[in-house]
Amino acid sequence: MAITAAQVKELREMTGAGMMDAKKALVETDGNIEAAVDWLRTKGLAKAAKKADRTAAEGLVAVKVEGGKGVAVEVNAETDFVAKNADFQSMVAAIAGAALSVNSVEELKDADAGGKKVADLITDKIATIGENMSLRRMASVEGDVVATYVHNAAADGMGQIGVLVALKGGDEAFGKQVAMHIAASNPQALNEAALDPAAIEKEKQVQMDIARESGKPEAVIEKMIVGRMQKWLGEVTLTGQAFVMDPDRTVGQAAKDAGAEIVGFVRMQVGEGIEKVAEDFAAEVAKAAQG
C-alpha cells in the first residue's frame, strides 16, 4: 500500500525515529502504525514512545474521599486560564462530591450537585465563563484506607494529576507515599495479574525479536527473555517498581513491611490521550484581517 507523508509524520512524532526509518517501518508493516512502532523498537530505532504522554485538553482533575471510597473526576475546558477560575473550581469540586454516590459518568451527569443536575451545572458554566467544557471521565477505588495526592494543585483536592490509592491495612501516611510514587512513576497496572495478557505477549514478542537481532542461538535467547520480561514487569507494574521513597525496596515489599496490601489505584492526568490541534496563530490573524 502507498505510505503517506502524514503517516510518516505521525510515526516520527510517536517514536522520534528518522524520516527514512519511519517510512521503511511503515512499508515493512503495510502502513500499520502500531506494528511499525514495534518494528522500530526491534531495530533499536525508536527513541521514545512520545505520543502517549502528549496532553492537550485543559481543565482539572479532582479527587475526593468519603469513608472507604475515593473518586477522581476530570472536567475539561478549552484553556488553562479556566483551571484558575474560582467558579470553574467550585463546579469541579461539586461534581467530585456528587461522584461519590454514583458509578459511571452517565450516572454522574444526572446526579445532583447543589440542587442542579451535573449536566445542567456544566451547561450554565459554559454560558457564564464562555468556554466549552465537558465532564470527560471518573474512576473510583474502595478499601480500608483510601489516600490521595494531587500534583500541581490549583486548589484543594484538584490539579493537573490526581491519584487515589486503596489499601487493605496500613495507614493514610503510607498510602500518601504510594500515591506520590504513582504520580511520578505512572505504572500501567497494579501487578502482573492485572496486566492485559495480550500486552505481556506482545512485549515478549518484541523482546524476542530484539534478541534475535543479536544473532545468538535460540536457547540463549530464551534465557535472555526471562530476565528482560522480569525487568519490564518491574517497570510497568506498581508493586514491581522500585519505591521512590526507598529505591532499595519495591512498592510491593514496602507495602508488606507497612502491614498493608495495595488493592487498587487510579492515576488521572488532565488531557492524557487527547491531542490538541496545533493552531497557526499567524495564519489565524491573517485570515481575520481578510475578513
C-alpha positions in Angstrom: 0.0 0.0 0.0 1.0 3.6 -0.5 2.6 5.3 2.5 1.5 8.9 3.1 3.6 11.8 4.4 1.0 12.1 7.2 1.7 8.5 8.3 5.4 9.1 8.4 5.0 12.3 10.4 2.7 10.6 12.9 5.2 7.7 13.4 8.1 10.1 13.8 6.3 12.0 16.4 5.4 8.8 18.3 8.9 7.4 18.2 11.5 10.0 17.5 12.8 7.9 14.6 14.3 9.4 11.5 12.2 10.1 8.4 13.6 7.3 6.3 13.5 4.8 9.2 9.9 5.7 9.8 8.9 5.3 6.2 10.7 1.9 5.9 8.9 0.7 9.1 5.6 1.6 7.6 6.4 -0.1 4.3 7.5 -3.3 6.2 4.2 -3.3 8.2 1.8 -2.3 5.4 1.1 1.0 7.0 0.1 -0.4 10.4 1.3 2.4 12.8 1.2 0.1 15.9 3.2 -2.6 14.2 5.6 0.0 12.8 6.4 1.2 16.3 7.2 -2.4 17.3 9.4 -2.8 14.2 11.4 0.3 15.1 11.8 -0.9 18.6 13.1 -4.3 17.3 15.7 -2.5 15.2 16.6 -0.2 18.1 15.4 2.9 16.1 12.6 4.1 18.3 13.9 6.8 20.6 10.8 7.2 22.7 7.1 6.5 22.5 6.2 10.1 22.9 2.6 10.2 21.8 1.1 8.6 24.9 2.5 11.4 27.1 1.2 14.3 25.0 -1.6 16.1 26.8 -3.8 18.7 25.1 -7.2 19.3 26.8 -7.1 21.7 29.7 -9.1 21.7 32.9 -8.8 20.0 36.2 -8.7 16.5 37.9 -10.4 16.5 41.3 -10.2 13.7 44.0 -12.5 13.2 46.9 -12.7 10.6 49.7 -15.6 9.7 51.9 -15.4 6.7 54.2 -13.7 3.9 52.4 -14.4 5.2 48.9 -12.4 7.6 46.8 -13.3 9.1 43.4 -11.4 11.1 40.7 -13.1 13.1 38.0 -11.7 15.0 35.0 -13.5 18.1 33.8 -12.1 19.7 30.6 -12.2 23.2 29.2 -10.6 25.0 26.3 -7.8 26.9 28.0 -5.6 26.6 31.1 -6.9 30.0 32.3 -10.2 28.4 33.2 -8.4 26.0 35.6 -7.6 29.1 37.7 -11.1 30.4 37.6 -12.8 30.2 41.1 -16.2 29.5 39.5 -14.8 26.6 37.5 -13.0 25.2 40.5 -16.2 25.4 42.6 -18.1 23.5 39.9 -15.4 20.8 39.7 -15.5 20.3 43.5 -19.3 19.9 43.4 -19.0 17.3 40.6 -16.4 15.4 42.6 -18.7 15.4 45.6 -21.6 14.1 43.5 -19.4 11.3 42.1 -19.1 9.7 45.5 -22.7 8.4 45.1 -22.6 7.1 41.5 -20.7 4.5 39.5 -20.3 5.9 36.0 -20.0 9.2 34.0 -23.5 8.8 32.7 -24.9 8.4 36.2 -22.8 11.4 37.3 -24.3 13.7 34.6 -27.7 13.0 36.1 -26.6 13.3 39.7 -27.5 16.3 41.9 -24.8 18.8 42.6 -26.0 21.7 44.8 -29.6 21.5 43.5 -28.8 21.0 39.8 -28.0 18.1 37.7 -24.3 18.0 36.9 -25.0 18.2 33.2 -27.1 21.4 33.7 -24.4 22.8 36.0 -21.8 22.4 33.3 -24.2 24.0 30.7 -24.7 27.0 33.0 -20.9 27.5 33.5 -20.3 27.3 29.7 -22.7 30.2 29.4 -21.2 32.3 32.2 -17.5 31.6 31.6 -17.7 31.5 27.8 -15.7 28.3 27.1 -16.8 24.9 26.0 -16.5 22.4 28.9 -17.1 18.7 29.4 -17.2 16.0 32.0 -14.7 13.5 30.5 -14.4 10.6 32.9 -14.5 9.4 36.5 -12.9 6.5 38.4 -13.2 5.1 41.9 -11.5 2.8 44.4 -12.5 1.3 47.7 -10.5 0.0 50.7 -9.9 0.1 54.4 -7.8 3.2 53.8 -8.0 5.5 50.7 -5.2 8.0 50.3 -4.9 10.8 47.8 -2.3 13.0 46.2 -2.7 16.0 43.8 0.2 17.2 41.7 0.3 20.8 40.5 -2.7 21.6 42.7 -4.8 24.6 41.5 -7.0 24.4 44.6 -7.7 22.0 47.5 -8.1 18.5 46.1 -7.7 19.4 42.4 -4.9 19.9 40.0 -3.2 18.5 36.9 -2.7 15.0 38.2 -4.9 13.2 40.8 -4.1 9.9 42.4 -6.1 7.6 44.6 -4.7 4.6 46.4 -6.8 1.9 48.2 -5.2 -0.2 50.9 -6.2 -3.2 53.0 -4.5 -2.5 56.3 -1.8 0.1 56.6 -2.4 3.8 57.2 -3.0 7.0 55.3 0.6 8.2 55.7 1.9 5.2 53.8 -0.9 5.5 51.3 0.1 9.1 50.6 3.6 8.0 49.9 2.4 5.4 47.4 0.1 8.0 45.8 3.1 10.3 45.3 5.1 7.4 43.8 2.3 6.7 41.4 2.1 10.3 40.3 5.8 10.2 39.5 6.2 6.7 38.0 2.8 6.2 36.2 2.5 2.4 36.5 0.4 0.6 33.9 -1.2 -1.8 36.3 -1.2 -2.9 39.9 0.7 -6.1 39.3 1.3 -8.8 36.7 -2.1 -10.3 37.1 -3.8 -7.0 36.4 -1.9 -6.6 33.1 -3.6 -7.5 29.8 -2.2 -10.9 28.8 -2.1 -9.6 25.2 0.2 -6.7 26.3 2.5 -9.2 28.0 2.7 -11.5 25.0 3.2 -8.5 22.7 6.2 -7.3 24.8 7.6 -10.7 24.9 7.5 -11.0 21.2 9.1 -7.6 20.8 11.9 -8.6 23.2 12.5 -11.9 21.3 12.7 -10.0 18.0 15.2 -7.6 19.6 17.3 -10.5 21.0 17.3 -12.4 17.7 18.9 -9.3 16.0 21.9 -10.2 18.1 22.3 -13.5 16.2 22.5 -15.6 19.4 21.2 -19.2 19.5 17.5 -19.7 20.4 18.5 -21.4 23.7 20.4 -18.3 24.8 17.6 -16.0 23.6 15.0 -17.9 25.7 17.2 -17.2 28.8 17.7 -13.6 27.9 13.9 -13.1 27.5 13.2 -14.3 31.1 15.4 -11.6 32.5 14.1 -8.9 30.1 10.5 -9.7 30.9 11.2 -9.5 34.6 12.8 -6.1 34.1 9.8 -4.9 32.1 7.3 -6.1 34.6 9.2 -4.3 37.3 9.0 -1.1 35.3 5.2 -1.2 34.4 3.6 -2.7 37.5 3.1 -0.7 40.7 4.1 -3.5 43.1 7.2 -4.3 41.0 8.5 -0.8 40.7 11.4 0.5 42.9 9.7 2.6 45.6 10.7 6.3 45.0 10.8 6.8 48.8 13.2 3.9 49.2 14.6 2.6 45.9 16.2 -0.4 47.6 12.7 -1.9 48.0 9.9 -2.5 45.6 6.5 -0.9 46.3 5.2 -4.4 47.0 7.8 -5.0 49.6 7.3 -1.6 51.2 3.6 -2.3 51.5 4.3 -5.7 53.1 6.7 -4.0 55.6 4.0 -1.4 56.4 1.4 -4.2 57.1 -0.6 -3.1 54.0 -1.9 -4.6 50.8 -2.5 -2.3 47.8 -5.8 -3.3 46.4 -6.3 -0.6 43.8 -5.2 2.8 42.4 -6.2 5.5 40.0 -3.9 7.9 38.3 -5.7 10.6 36.3 -4.0 13.4 34.4 -5.7 16.3 32.7 -5.9 15.7 28.9 -4.0 12.5 28.7 -4.7 10.7 25.5 -6.2 13.8 23.8 -4.3 15.7 21.2 -4.9 19.4 20.6 -4.9 20.6 17.0 -1.9 22.9 16.6 -3.0 26.3 15.5 -1.0 28.6 13.2 -1.5 31.9 15.0 -0.1 34.0 12.2 -2.4 32.3 9.7 -5.3 32.9 12.0 -4.6 36.6 12.3 -4.1 36.9 8.6 -7.4 35.2 8.0 -9.2 37.5 10.4 -7.6 40.6 8.7 -9.0 39.5 5.4 -12.5 39.4 6.9 
